[in-house]
Amino acid sequence: MSTHDARSAAAVATGAPQGEGARTPVQRAPSAVSPRATLATAGRVLRQIRHDPRTIALLVVLPCVLLGLIAWMFDGTPVLDQFGPILVGLFPMIIMFLVTSVTTLRERQSGTLERLMTMPIGKGDFVGGYALAFALLATVQALVVVAFAVWVCGMDVSGPVWVVVLVAVLDAILGSCLGLAASALARSEFQAVQLMPVILFPQLITCGLLMPRDEMPAVLEAISRVLPLTYGVSALQDVAAGGTFADVSGAVAVIVAFIVGAIVLGTLTLRRRTV
């Protein structure tokens, strides 16, 4: 994005006058949030992704391919019914973390973020816009993946399917928000990829996917209580076993709290450029 484009986007986002005679707008405080600027940022991100077929394939096609392979490998067994709902929430979270962290870092490396931040657009607008854009993508992704798993692969869920969709969407949004926060720690796209196992793998090990949490050593079980993926996996396991929304509402509330916390952390740690 050129300097002129960055200024125009910021002007449109905030209602500032454009043209040669326009005055330079006064930058708002970093904590201020403008709904118009947030929506404009979200729209810009969605337009960029719309013209990137590789990212679209990574977000939508890859999870379906992986689920299809698992359904094919374990055809005639209850494996897909048992683990499918968990994977429906797990794959989107991992992919959204990777895409969001790399995309945000690329904005900072290219200087786009620094140019935008000289305009009346705050950190909250940038992070909020990204969170909103990827939340919409996460919703589409979860709907496609769940529909593919249920109606193409034949996954049988004892509980309400809409609860599976809800938890999958929240897991994907959580992955995006964690990616936003993690991007502040990386100085290159390679480092952003390296952060994925650092942040996600401990959660995969302790979330109850590999073994029941009540059978883990006491220390690992205690650690799992403060990791967000634990509650996503627990909710999906309960729904797969026939649980309703009332049974998983507590876990859903915890996931939402982690999402809010990750957005706040991403706003506080956002840097204009890579040093």
Steps between C-alpha positions, in 0.01 A plus 500: 500500500643842400520800731217667308280189533572476871402863553186461292396187692551675830313808379204292385508307828480811712309744283800731455500729195701391197680688224783749478326756717417259776654565838708235668268327748586486864585153620273363768626343816612138450227383736219668303298275272296619204237255369537649152879456500465147637253404226721660235799297623295181499382573146856556379614168648209312345569655159864395520412142591236484228774551244730241658387151390777328695375643829141408414611144423692485828200624699223294342637219284781366721284415807250320276779301332644396836160395633430312178828308530421404861149388403645292216773343716261400779198416288272255680636590844368743765820709484346785299194519727723501807774740393341682205324768708828575678691528172228728361596750769871424504592539132343848460671629814845392380449633147352832612791550742750448220322718243432787742850515649671495160259751344532747788878473497504559124301821551762621746800397289364665186454831683123500446430499872744783567341714228150429627599582856609850395136560410207530743472125544587347835641164600154397613362572153771291336474203737121523513477511122723198462312312771166580331624398153644172617195433717287517184746270322497266799121481487503408131781253559319328788174474306675345200708259707211381717272460197770300321563280805130427562352475152797381294712299743201371697610620844229427758465746787278398790452859617372804308704571187456876544690481830788331315494787249495758782798350681690453173443868414617611844809278476585649161450855630718414798772378263480830311523707818793296628665551162453876530662498842782269390586714196640765735770253610618409150735695274458281192243269348724205587497603866123532486479138378741396776271650762217267400644186668612708798149631566280219367686172556495516883126553475463201267685278744308606812150569361377144547530395137775242556386378842231593753604799708406328825762233422780752446763583762365761740735771372396454135134489595539827689675661202223386267246700699660831395530414129210594271504196271412281798154653516443478126586131492297433815193668349530308173548170684186566704295584190630193317380293795151653488540813708294813438593868507412516869764234566775696325396858576767534768776392260362734231513792744864423581590491129333838448696640796826377345403660168442837668827467690692416181351804321601729787849349506533539123399866526749572778793321335442615138807666352501733202799339337749216537827613659 
